[in-house]
Amino acid sequence: MTIRTDAHRAEPKGPRQVARDGRIFNLNDGAVFNENGALMRFIVWPGSGCRMLGGHLAIHSPGKVFQPHIHPISEDCICVVGGVGQGYLVDKWVDVGPGDLIYAPAGVLHGTANRTGSQQDFLCNGYAGPPQFDLYQWAGYFRNGDFDWDAIEEGNRVPDRRDIQIGDDVQLGEVPTWGGERAEGKTPQQIREAGAIFNINGGIAYGGFGPETHFVVAPFTGSQLIAATVIVHQPGETFEPRRYLASYDANLVIKGSGQVYLKDKWVDVRAGDICYAPPTVAHGTRNPAESTEPFVVVCFASPPPFELYSEAGLLKDGKYVAV
């Protein structure tokens, strides 16, 4: 096995190759959409070859709002990666900050916003399972039942892209209690019906994989079609490569730098990179022993990775246990 240091930049792949082998993306990639308030980029989505996930970046400058909307069949899990803003769920706005995860079930009104008086951009990276074709149609990238590949290529070349860097705002430690609609105060059934605000420091902790792992958004915490699992690697820790038979997995690096394994090699990555692995493609993560800081990855999967839950002892004989 070899280690690549050029990440995704020197190894572009077309949609068909991405669908088969996966790819390393970055939050500064993607086709631009700016017709609903916030500046958006479609990154991990069918327009780049990712079939069962839609991963989008939203950059809210002060006062900008991505208007509340509904996806009729998609579940949305939106990770705040920079700044403090607001998330809309059902009928109200609540405050959210770095490391929060806004989970919205299908059919639930949701949106994101940055306050007018804010001093910095509010940055969100959301993942939907299945992908939000209604949003792609709205953006002009999906027409008459097919993708407009010329429009997508043009969207990928938009010069004013507002490139960003992340990693400094996200903190490890306690679960925030401010802002309302927190998952800790709801039952899974309530979350399944109306959504909730999760946090990367919450969920069900498990240490059997090596790095500290948090099952945050999962079927046993309220979701059905999408999952968010947080892996906190201390220096020298490895989350061993594995394959999922049905899950499409997007591993977002939100803090630090380390390496991801994709198909047959380890690749150097940093905060803002995304390792996308389709079913049956081996993928894993690790923090080299010489590192001096934690390496934190949030893994968004659709459908949820049931093999992982079984390996952790949370799923036995088709039932969830010890949760």
Sine and cosine of phi, psi and omega as CSV:
sin_phi,cos_phi,sin_psi,cos_psi,sin_omega,cos_omega
0.00,0.00,0.61,-0.79,0.01,-1.00
-0.91,-0.41,0.33,-0.94,0.06,-1.00
-0.94,-0.35,0.84,-0.54,0.06,-1.00
-1.00,-0.04,0.61,-0.79,0.03,-1.00
-0.92,-0.39,-0.03,1.00,-0.05,-1.00
-1.00,-0.09,0.04,1.00,-0.01,-1.00
0.72,0.70,-0.68,-0.74,-0.13,-0.99
-1.00,0.09,-0.31,0.95,-0.21,-0.98
-0.88,0.47,-0.66,0.75,-0.06,-1.00
-1.00,-0.05,0.14,0.99,-0.08,-1.00
-0.70,-0.71,0.88,0.48,0.00,-1.00
-0.92,0.39,0.53,-0.85,-0.01,-1.00
-0.72,-0.70,0.59,-0.81,0.10,-1.00
-0.98,0.21,0.22,-0.97,-0.05,-1.00
-0.82,0.57,-0.63,0.77,-0.02,-1.00
-0.92,0.40,-0.64,0.77,0.02,-1.00
-0.94,0.34,-0.62,0.79,0.05,-1.00
-0.89,0.47,-0.68,0.74,0.00,-1.00
-0.87,0.49,-0.52,0.85,-0.04,-1.00
-1.00,0.02,-0.70,0.72,-0.20,-0.98
-0.93,-0.38,-0.23,0.97,-0.11,-0.99
0.99,0.12,-0.03,-1.00,-0.02,-1.00
-0.21,-0.98,0.40,-0.92,0.18,-0.98
-1.00,-0.07,0.90,-0.44,0.06,-1.00
-0.97,-0.24,0.01,-1.00,0.08,-1.00
-0.60,-0.80,0.46,-0.89,0.00,-1.00
-0.87,0.49,-0.30,0.96,0.03,-1.00
-1.00,-0.06,0.14,0.99,0.13,-0.99
-1.00,0.02,0.03,-1.00,0.25,-0.97
0.96,-0.26,0.31,-0.95,0.01,-1.00
-0.99,0.13,0.72,-0.69,-0.13,-0.99
-1.00,0.10,0.62,-0.79,0.11,-0.99
-0.64,-0.77,0.85,-0.53,-0.07,-1.00
-0.72,-0.69,0.54,0.84,-0.08,-1.00
-0.99,-0.16,0.10,0.99,-0.03,-1.00
-0.75,-0.66,0.58,0.82,0.06,-1.00
0.98,-0.21,-0.99,0.16,0.01,-1.00
-0.96,0.28,0.47,-0.88,0.11,-0.99
-0.99,0.17,0.84,-0.54,-0.05,-1.00
-0.90,-0.43,0.47,-0.89,0.18,-0.98
-0.77,-0.64,0.78,-0.62,0.11,-0.99
-1.00,0.05,0.89,-0.46,-0.16,-0.99
-0.91,-0.43,-0.94,0.34,0.03,-1.00
-1.00,-0.07,1.00,-0.07,-0.13,-0.99
-0.38,-0.92,0.22,-0.98,-0.04,-1.00
-0.85,0.52,-0.45,0.90,0.04,-1.00
-0.92,0.39,-0.24,0.97,0.10,-0.99
-0.92,-0.40,0.08,1.00,0.06,-1.00
0.95,-0.30,0.04,1.00,-0.03,-1.00
-1.00,-0.09,0.89,-0.45,-0.28,-0.96
-1.00,0.06,-0.72,0.69,-0.12,-0.99
-0.95,-0.30,0.20,0.98,0.06,-1.00
-0.76,-0.65,0.58,-0.81,0.18,-0.98
-0.84,-0.54,0.94,-0.34,-0.05,-1.00
-0.92,-0.39,0.87,-0.50,-0.14,-0.99
-0.76,-0.65,0.59,-0.81,0.12,-0.99
-0.98,-0.18,0.68,-0.73,0.10,-0.99
-0.84,-0.55,0.84,-0.55,0.04,-1.00
-0.96,-0.29,0.93,-0.36,0.01,-1.00
-0.98,-0.21,0.94,-0.34,0.18,-0.98
-0.96,0.27,0.25,-0.97,-0.05,-1.00
-0.78,0.62,0.77,-0.63,0.03,-1.00
1.00,0.03,-0.14,0.99,-0.04,-1.00
-1.00,0.09,0.61,-0.79,-0.05,-1.00
-0.77,-0.63,0.77,-0.64,0.24,-0.97
-1.00,0.00,0.96,-0.28,-0.24,-0.97
-0.83,0.55,0.65,-0.76,0.06,-1.00
-0.81,0.59,0.67,-0.74,-0.09,-1.00
-0.47,-0.88,0.18,-0.98,-0.01,-1.00
-0.83,-0.55,0.66,-0.75,0.18,-0.98
-0.94,-0.33,0.86,-0.51,-0.15,-0.99
-0.93,0.38,-0.47,0.88,-0.03,-1.00
-0.79,-0.61,-0.08,1.00,-0.10,-1.00
-0.98,-0.20,0.65,-0.76,0.20,-0.98
-1.00,-0.07,0.65,-0.76,-0.08,-1.00
-0.89,-0.46,0.70,-0.71,0.09,-1.00
-0.76,-0.65,0.94,-0.34,-0.16,-0.99
-0.95,-0.32,0.88,-0.48,-0.02,-1.00
-0.99,-0.13,0.83,-0.55,0.08,-1.00
-0.98,0.19,0.88,-0.48,-0.07,-1.00
-0.93,-0.37,-0.10,1.00,0.04,-1.00
-0.19,-0.98,0.66,-0.75,0.04,-1.00
0.98,0.18,0.16,-0.99,0.05,-1.00
-0.91,-0.41,0.73,-0.68,-0.01,-1.00
-0.50,-0.87,-0.55,-0.84,-0.02,-1.00
-0.68,-0.73,0.52,-0.85,0.13,-0.99
-0.88,-0.48,0.61,-0.79,0.02,-1.00
-0.97,-0.24,0.76,-0.65,0.07,-1.00
-0.70,-0.71,0.84,-0.54,0.07,-1.00
0.90,0.43,-0.94,0.34,-0.12,-0.99
-0.53,-0.85,0.24,0.97,-0.05,-1.00
-0.46,-0.89,0.40,-0.92,0.13,-0.99
-1.00,-0.07,0.67,-0.74,0.07,-1.00
-0.75,-0.66,0.50,-0.87,-0.01,-1.00
-0.97,0.26,0.65,-0.76,0.04,-1.00
-0.66,-0.76,0.37,-0.93,-0.01,-1.00
-0.60,-0.80,-0.05,-1.00,-0.07,-1.00
-0.82,0.57,0.74,-0.67,-0.03,-1.00
1.00,-0.05,-0.18,0.98,0.07,-1.00
-0.98,0.22,0.49,-0.87,0.03,-1.00
-0.82,-0.57,0.90,-0.44,0.03,-1.00
-1.00,-0.01,0.93,-0.37,0.00,-1.00
-0.97,-0.23,0.84,-0.54,0.01,-1.00
-0.83,-0.55,0.89,-0.45,0.07,-1.00
-0.92,0.39,0.24,-0.97,0.08,-1.00
-0.84,0.54,0.67,-0.74,0.04,-1.00
1.00,0.10,-0.01,1.00,-0.02,-1.00
-0.98,-0.18,0.77,-0.64,0.02,-1.00
-0.91,0.42,0.77,-0.64,-0.01,-1.00
-0.46,-0.89,0.42,-0.91,0.02,-1.00
-0.22,-0.97,-0.02,-1.00,-0.03,-1.00
-0.61,-0.79,0.47,-0.88,-0.07,-1.00
-0.41,-0.91,0.45,-0.89,0.13,-0.99
-0.92,-0.40,0.72,-0.70,-0.02,-1.00
-0.89,0.45,0.50,-0.87,-0.02,-1.00
-0.87,0.49,-0.61,0.79,-0.05,-1.00
-1.00,0.02,0.15,0.99,-0.03,-1.00
-0.90,0.43,0.46,-0.89,0.01,-1.00
-0.98,-0.20,0.02,1.00,-0.01,-1.00
-0.50,-0.86,0.28,-0.96,0.06,-1.00
-0.92,0.38,0.48,-0.88,0.08,-1.00
-0.94,-0.33,0.86,-0.51,-0.18,-0.98
-0.89,-0.45,0.78,-0.62,-0.01,-1.00
-0.74,-0.67,0.67,-0.74,0.12,-0.99
-0.87,-0.50,0.96,-0.30,-0.08,-1.00
-0.97,-0.25,0.51,-0.86,0.03,-1.00
-0.78,-0.62,0.72,-0.70,-0.02,-1.00
-0.85,-0.52,0.65,-0.76,0.10,-0.99
-0.73,-0.69,0.85,-0.53,-0.16,0.99
-0.95,0.32,0.09,-1.00,-0.03,-1.00
-0.85,0.53,0.42,-0.91,-0.11,-0.99
-1.00,-0.06,0.99,0.16,-0.05,-1.00
-0.90,0.43,-0.45,0.89,0.07,-1.00
-0.89,0.46,-0.61,0.79,0.03,-1.00
-0.93,0.36,-0.63,0.77,0.01,-1.00
-0.93,0.38,-0.57,0.82,0.07,-1.00
-0.92,0.39,-0.68,0.73,0.05,-1.00
-0.85,0.53,-0.62,0.78,-0.03,-1.00
-0.98,0.20,-0.17,0.99,0.00,-1.00
1.00,0.04,0.20,0.98,0.00,-1.00
-0.99,-0.13,-0.17,0.99,-0.01,-1.00
-0.74,-0.67,0.89,-0.45,-0.09,-1.00
-0.71,-0.71,0.69,-0.73,0.11,-0.99
0.78,0.62,0.66,0.75,0.08,-1.00
0.98,0.18,0.24,0.97,0.01,-1.00
-0.49,-0.87,0.32,-0.95,0.03,-1.00
-0.98,0.19,0.61,-0.79,0.12,-0.99
-1.00,-0.04,1.00,-0.04,-0.13,-0.99
-0.92,0.40,-0.51,0.86,0.06,-1.00
-0.91,0.40,-0.67,0.75,0.02,-1.00
-0.91,0.42,-0.63,0.77,0.02,-1.00
-0.89,0.45,-0.70,0.72,0.01,-1.00
-0.88,0.47,-0.65,0.76,0.04,-1.00
-0.91,0.42,-0.65,0.76,0.03,-1.00
-0.90,0.44,-0.52,0.85,0.04,-1.00
-0.95,0.32,-0.31,0.95,-0.07,-1.00
-0.97,-0.25,0.10,1.00,-0.01,-1.00
-0.83,0.56,0.82,-0.58,-0.11,-0.99
-0.95,0.31,-0.61,0.79,-0.06,-1.00
-1.00,0.06,0.99,0.12,-0.17,-0.99
-0.98,-0.21,-0.17,0.98,0.01,-1.00
0.82,0.58,0.84,0.55,-0.02,-1.00
-0.85,0.53,0.56,-0.83,-0.11,-0.99
-0.77,-0.63,0.26,-0.97,0.18,-0.98
-0.77,-0.64,0.60,-0.80,0.02,-1.00
-0.77,-0.64,0.09,-1.00,0.10,-1.00
0.83,-0.56,-0.49,0.87,-0.06,-1.00
-0.99,0.15,-0.52,0.86,-0.11,-0.99
-0.98,0.21,-0.51,0.86,-0.08,-1.00
-0.96,0.28,0.78,-0.62,-0.03,-1.00
-0.87,-0.49,0.58,-0.82,0.09,-1.00
-1.00,-0.09,0.52,-0.86,0.02,-1.00
0.60,-0.80,-0.84,-0.54,-0.10,-1.00
-1.00,0.10,0.41,-0.91,0.11,-0.99
-0.99,0.16,0.80,-0.59,0.02,-1.00
-0.88,0.47,0.48,-0.87,0.03,-1.00
-0.90,-0.43,-0.07,1.00,-0.04,-1.00
-1.00,0.04,0.36,-0.93,0.16,-0.99
0.97,-0.25,-0.39,0.92,0.03,-1.00
0.99,0.12,0.27,-0.96,0.02,-1.00
0.87,0.50,0.45,0.89,-0.04,-1.00
-0.94,0.33,0.63,-0.77,-0.05,-1.00
-0.88,0.47,-0.51,0.86,-0.05,-1.00
-0.90,0.45,-0.34,0.94,-0.01,-1.00
-0.98,-0.20,0.22,0.98,-0.05,-1.00
-0.79,-0.61,0.40,-0.91,0.13,-0.99
-1.00,0.08,0.36,-0.93,0.07,-1.00
-0.81,0.58,-0.61,0.79,0.00,-1.00
-0.91,0.41,-0.65,0.76,0.05,-1.00
-0.89,0.45,-0.64,0.77,0.02,-1.00
-0.92,0.39,-0.64,0.76,0.00,-1.00
-0.88,0.47,-0.50,0.87,-0.04,-1.00
-1.00,0.01,-0.59,0.81,-0.16,-0.99
-0.78,-0.63,-0.06,1.00,-0.01,-1.00
0.99,0.13,0.00,-1.00,-0.03,-1.00
-0.17,-0.99,0.21,-0.98,0.12,-0.99
-0.98,-0.20,0.93,-0.38,0.09,-1.00
-1.00,-0.09,0.05,-1.00,0.07,-1.00
-0.58,-0.82,0.54,-0.84,-0.06,-1.00
-0.88,0.47,-0.36,0.93,-0.01,-1.00
-1.00,0.03,-0.04,1.00,-0.02,-1.00
-0.99,-0.16,-0.48,-0.87,0.01,-1.00
0.98,0.18,-0.23,-0.97,-0.01,-1.00
-0.99,-0.15,0.89,-0.46,-0.06,-1.00
-0.99,0.13,0.59,-0.81,0.02,-1.00
-0.54,-0.84,0.70,-0.71,-0.05,-1.00
-0.93,-0.38,0.08,1.00,-0.11,-0.99
-0.96,0.28,-0.23,0.97,0.01,-1.00
-1.00,0.04,-0.15,0.99,-0.10,-1.00
0.91,-0.41,-0.99,0.17,0.09,-1.00
-0.93,0.37,0.42,-0.91,0.08,-1.00
-0.91,0.42,0.82,-0.57,-0.07,-1.00
-0.87,-0.50,0.70,-0.71,0.03,-1.00
-0.87,-0.49,0.88,-0.47,0.14,-0.99
-1.00,0.10,0.98,-0.22,-0.16,-0.99
-0.99,-0.15,-0.95,0.30,0.08,-1.00
-1.00,-0.08,0.88,-0.47,-0.11,-0.99
-0.37,-0.93,0.25,-0.97,0.03,-1.00
-0.84,0.54,-0.54,0.84,-0.01,-1.00
-0.99,0.11,-0.08,1.00,0.13,-0.99
-0.93,-0.36,-0.02,1.00,0.12,-0.99
0.69,-0.72,-0.32,0.95,-0.04,-1.00
-1.00,0.07,0.12,-0.99,0.06,-1.00
-0.75,-0.66,-0.66,0.75,-0.14,-0.99
-0.95,-0.31,-0.25,0.97,-0.04,-1.00
-0.67,-0.74,0.45,-0.89,0.00,-1.00
-0.69,-0.72,0.48,-0.87,0.12,-0.99
-0.75,-0.66,0.90,-0.45,-0.01,-1.00
-0.89,-0.46,0.77,-0.64,-0.06,-1.00
-0.97,-0.24,0.75,-0.66,0.02,-1.00
-0.86,-0.51,0.87,-0.50,-0.01,-1.00
-0.95,-0.31,0.96,-0.27,-0.03,-1.00
-1.00,-0.09,0.86,-0.51,0.22,-0.97
-0.99,0.16,0.29,-0.96,0.00,-1.00
-0.79,0.62,0.75,-0.67,0.02,-1.00
1.00,0.00,-0.04,1.00,-0.05,-1.00
-1.00,-0.09,0.61,-0.79,-0.02,-1.00
-0.79,-0.61,0.75,-0.67,0.21,-0.98
-1.00,-0.08,0.97,-0.23,-0.20,-0.98
-0.85,0.52,0.62,-0.79,0.03,-1.00
-0.84,0.54,0.62,-0.79,0.04,-1.00
-0.50,-0.87,0.25,-0.97,0.02,-1.00
-0.89,-0.45,0.63,-0.77,0.15,-0.99
-0.96,-0.26,0.66,-0.75,-0.05,-1.00
-0.97,0.23,-0.51,0.86,-0.08,-1.00
-0.78,-0.63,-0.32,0.95,-0.13,-0.99
-1.00,0.09,0.67,-0.74,0.15,-0.99
-0.99,-0.13,0.81,-0.58,-0.22,-0.98
-0.85,-0.53,0.79,-0.62,0.09,-1.00
-0.87,-0.49,0.91,-0.42,-0.07,-1.00
-0.98,-0.19,0.96,-0.26,-0.04,-1.00
-1.00,-0.04,0.84,-0.54,0.09,-1.00
-0.99,0.14,0.90,-0.44,-0.04,-1.00
-0.95,-0.30,-0.18,0.98,0.00,-1.00
-0.38,-0.92,0.70,-0.72,0.07,-1.00
0.99,0.15,-0.19,-0.98,0.05,-1.00
-0.67,-0.74,0.45,-0.90,-0.03,-1.00
-0.15,-0.99,-0.62,-0.79,-0.02,-1.00
-0.63,-0.77,0.54,-0.84,0.14,-0.99
-0.87,-0.50,0.55,-0.84,0.09,-1.00
-0.98,-0.18,0.77,-0.64,0.03,-1.00
-0.67,-0.74,0.92,-0.40,0.06,-1.00
0.94,0.34,-0.90,0.43,-0.08,-1.00
-0.49,-0.87,0.22,0.98,-0.02,-1.00
-0.41,-0.91,0.40,-0.91,0.10,-0.99
-1.00,0.00,0.63,-0.77,-0.04,-1.00
-0.78,-0.63,0.72,-0.69,0.09,-1.00
-0.94,0.35,0.72,-0.70,0.02,-1.00
-0.66,-0.75,0.20,-0.98,0.00,-1.00
-0.58,-0.81,0.11,-0.99,0.01,-1.00
-0.81,0.59,0.77,-0.64,-0.04,-1.00
0.96,-0.27,-0.26,0.96,0.06,-1.00
-0.99,0.10,0.46,-0.89,-0.03,-1.00
-0.72,-0.70,0.85,-0.52,0.06,-1.00
-0.99,-0.12,0.92,-0.40,0.02,-1.00
-0.98,-0.20,0.81,-0.59,0.00,-1.00
-0.79,-0.61,0.88,-0.47,0.10,-0.99
-0.97,0.25,0.16,-0.99,0.00,-1.00
-0.81,0.59,0.56,-0.83,0.03,-1.00
0.95,0.30,-0.03,1.00,0.05,-1.00
-1.00,-0.05,0.82,-0.57,-0.03,-1.00
-0.92,0.39,0.68,-0.73,0.04,-1.00
-0.44,-0.90,0.51,-0.86,-0.01,-1.00
-0.31,-0.95,-0.01,-1.00,-0.05,-1.00
-0.60,-0.80,0.47,-0.88,0.07,-1.00
-0.38,-0.92,0.43,-0.90,0.07,-1.00
-0.92,-0.39,0.91,-0.41,-0.04,-1.00
-0.84,0.55,0.51,-0.86,-0.06,-1.00
-0.87,0.50,-0.49,0.87,-0.04,-1.00
-0.99,0.17,-0.06,1.00,0.02,-1.00
-0.92,0.39,0.39,-0.92,-0.01,-1.00
-0.88,-0.47,0.11,0.99,-0.04,-1.00
-0.56,-0.83,0.35,-0.94,0.05,-1.00
-0.89,0.45,0.45,-0.89,0.05,-1.00
-0.86,-0.52,0.91,-0.41,-0.18,-0.98
-0.89,-0.45,0.79,-0.62,-0.04,-1.00
-0.79,-0.61,0.70,-0.71,0.14,-0.99
-0.95,-0.32,0.85,-0.53,-0.07,-1.00
-0.98,-0.21,0.91,-0.40,0.02,-1.00
-0.98,-0.18,0.85,-0.53,-0.08,-1.00
-0.75,-0.66,0.63,-0.78,0.11,-0.99
-0.61,-0.79,0.80,-0.61,-0.16,0.99
-0.91,0.41,0.19,-0.98,-0.02,-1.00
-0.82,0.57,0.53,-0.85,-0.08,-1.00
-0.98,0.18,1.00,0.09,-0.10,-1.00
-0.90,0.44,-0.48,0.88,0.05,-1.00
-0.88,0.48,-0.62,0.79,0.00,-1.00
-0.92,0.40,-0.66,0.75,0.02,-1.00
-0.90,0.43,-0.62,0.79,0.02,-1.00
-0.92,0.40,-0.68,0.73,0.00,-1.00
-0.90,0.45,-0.55,0.84,0.00,-1.00
-0.99,0.13,-0.03,1.00,0.01,-1.00
0.99,0.16,0.24,0.97,-0.02,-1.00
-1.00,-0.06,-0.18,0.98,0.00,-1.00
-0.71,-0.70,0.89,-0.46,0.01,-1.00
-0.68,-0.73,0.76,-0.65,0.02,-1.00
0.80,0.60,0.63,0.78,0.06,-1.00
0.98,0.21,0.15,0.99,0.01,-1.00
-0.78,-0.62,0.54,-0.84,0.06,-1.00
-0.99,0.15,0.69,-0.72,-0.04,-1.00
-0.76,-0.65,0.36,-0.93,0.10,-1.00
0.84,0.55,0.58,0.82,0.07,-1.00
-0.77,-0.64,0.00,0.00,0.00,0.00
